[in-house]
Amino acid sequence: SKLITMKNLILIRHSKSSWDAPVQDIDRSISQRGVRDAHLIASKTPKILPPSYIVWCSKAKRTQETAFIFSQYLSIPLETIRFSEDLYTFDAKSLEKSIKKCENSYDSLILFGHNEAITKFVNKFGDLYIDNVPTSGVVALQFDTDDWNNISKGQTKATLFPSQFKNEQSYK
């Protein structure tokens, strides 16, 4: 019998947006609080990651800024991140379509994206109900398949949300 490879998906919701400037949604930056939360959660993320992975990111400015902060902690070379218009979506069905297109030669994918696509996706495909994946939130899912196109109900392996660490010094 052939060894089943697992597929790992790590979904990361962009950090808190700044509403200070009247800009198009796609051009919105992250706030100071968002920067702090991103550093906090990014510093916890290495311990839940598989040994190797590829990184995809929505084209929106706030997801790119979030990805840049995380990449400092995960040693991701920025030129390896794939920025995609398709991932600038709030719709779980389009998110699912994109993920299912991932090449099977990659077993692990980190994806920086948006709500409510992320919350709906993790509730459909994970085994832990999450009311709302917060900004800067990370959810790791694992699927018992070697084909991204065949992912179905998997396991929610880890969640890292800012509120879980709010009593830590760096959060204040």
C-alpha positions in Angstrom: 0.0 0.0 0.0 1.4 3.4 -0.8 2.2 5.9 1.9 -0.4 8.6 2.1 1.1 12.0 2.3 -0.6 14.6 4.4 -1.4 18.0 3.0 -0.9 20.9 5.4 -2.7 24.2 5.0 -1.9 27.2 7.2 -4.3 30.0 6.8 -3.4 33.5 8.2 -5.8 36.3 8.3 -4.3 39.7 7.7 -3.6 42.0 10.6 -6.0 44.7 11.8 -6.6 47.4 9.2 -6.1 51.1 9.6 -9.1 53.2 8.7 -7.2 56.5 9.0 -6.8 57.2 5.3 -9.7 57.2 2.8 -8.3 54.6 0.4 -9.7 51.8 -1.7 -10.2 48.6 0.3 -7.3 46.8 -1.5 -4.9 49.7 -0.6 -5.7 49.7 3.1 -2.6 49.4 5.4 -2.4 47.6 8.8 -2.7 49.6 12.0 -0.2 50.0 14.8 -2.1 47.4 16.7 -2.1 45.2 13.6 1.7 45.5 13.4 2.0 44.5 17.1 -0.3 41.6 16.8 1.4 40.3 13.6 4.8 40.3 15.4 3.3 38.6 18.4 1.6 35.8 16.4 4.5 35.5 13.9 6.9 34.8 16.8 4.7 31.9 17.9 4.1 30.4 14.4 7.4 28.6 13.7 6.6 25.9 16.2 3.4 24.8 14.4 4.9 24.8 10.9 5.8 21.8 8.7 9.5 21.7 7.7 8.9 23.1 4.2 6.1 25.0 2.5 5.2 27.5 -0.1 3.6 30.8 0.6 0.7 32.5 -1.2 -0.7 35.9 -0.4 -3.6 38.1 -1.5 -2.7 41.2 -3.5 -4.2 43.5 -0.9 -1.8 45.8 0.8 -2.8 44.7 4.3 -2.1 41.0 3.5 1.2 41.8 1.9 2.3 43.9 5.0 1.2 41.0 7.2 3.1 38.5 5.1 6.3 40.7 5.3 6.1 40.7 9.1 5.6 36.9 9.3 8.3 36.3 6.8 10.9 37.8 9.2 10.1 35.1 11.8 9.6 32.2 9.3 12.7 33.0 7.2 10.7 33.2 4.0 12.6 34.9 1.2 10.1 37.6 -0.1 10.7 36.7 -3.7 9.3 33.2 -3.1 5.9 34.6 -2.0 3.3 34.3 -4.7 1.0 37.3 -4.6 -2.3 36.7 -6.3 -5.4 38.7 -7.3 -7.5 35.5 -6.9 -6.7 35.4 -3.2 -8.1 38.9 -2.7 -11.5 37.3 -1.9 -13.9 37.3 1.0 -15.7 34.3 -0.5 -15.0 30.8 0.8 -15.9 29.1 -2.4 -13.3 31.1 -4.4 -10.7 30.5 -1.7 -11.4 26.8 -1.9 -11.0 26.8 -5.7 -7.6 28.5 -5.4 -6.4 26.1 -2.7 -7.5 23.0 -4.7 -5.3 24.2 -7.6 -2.2 24.0 -5.5 0.4 21.7 -7.2 0.6 18.3 -5.5 4.4 18.4 -5.4 3.9 20.8 -2.5 2.7 19.2 0.7 2.3 22.4 2.7 0.9 25.8 1.9 0.8 29.0 3.9 -1.9 31.4 2.7 -2.4 35.0 3.8 -6.0 36.0 3.1 -9.3 37.6 4.2 -12.4 37.0 6.2 -15.1 35.8 5.9 -13.5 33.4 3.4 -11.0 32.1 6.0 -13.5 31.5 8.8 -16.0 29.8 6.5 -13.3 27.6 5.0 -11.8 26.5 8.4 -15.3 25.6 9.6 -16.1 23.6 6.5 -12.7 21.8 6.3 -11.5 21.7 9.9 -12.9 19.7 12.9 -13.0 22.6 15.3 -15.8 25.2 15.1 -14.3 28.8 15.2 -16.8 31.6 15.5 -14.5 34.1 13.9 -10.8 33.9 12.9 -9.5 37.2 14.2 -7.1 39.6 12.4 -3.5 38.2 12.7 -5.1 34.8 13.4 -3.4 31.6 12.3 -5.3 28.3 11.7 -3.4 25.1 10.7 -5.3 22.3 9.0 -4.2 18.9 8.0 -5.7 16.7 5.3 -5.3 12.9 4.9 -4.7 13.0 1.2 -1.9 13.5 -1.3 -4.1 15.5 -3.7 -5.1 19.1 -3.0 -8.0 18.8 -5.3 -9.4 16.0 -3.1 -9.3 17.7 0.3 -12.3 17.1 2.4 -12.9 17.3 6.1 -9.5 17.5 7.8 -8.2 18.2 11.2 -7.6 21.5 12.9 -4.1 21.1 14.2 -3.5 24.5 15.8 -4.9 27.9 16.2 -2.9 31.0 17.2 -5.0 34.1 18.0 -3.9 37.3 19.6 -6.4 36.9 22.4 -4.7 33.7 23.5 -1.6 35.7 24.4 -3.1 39.0 25.6 -1.6 38.7 29.1 1.9 38.6 27.7 4.0 41.7 28.1 4.5 42.3 24.4 0.8 42.5 23.9 0.2 45.5 26.2 
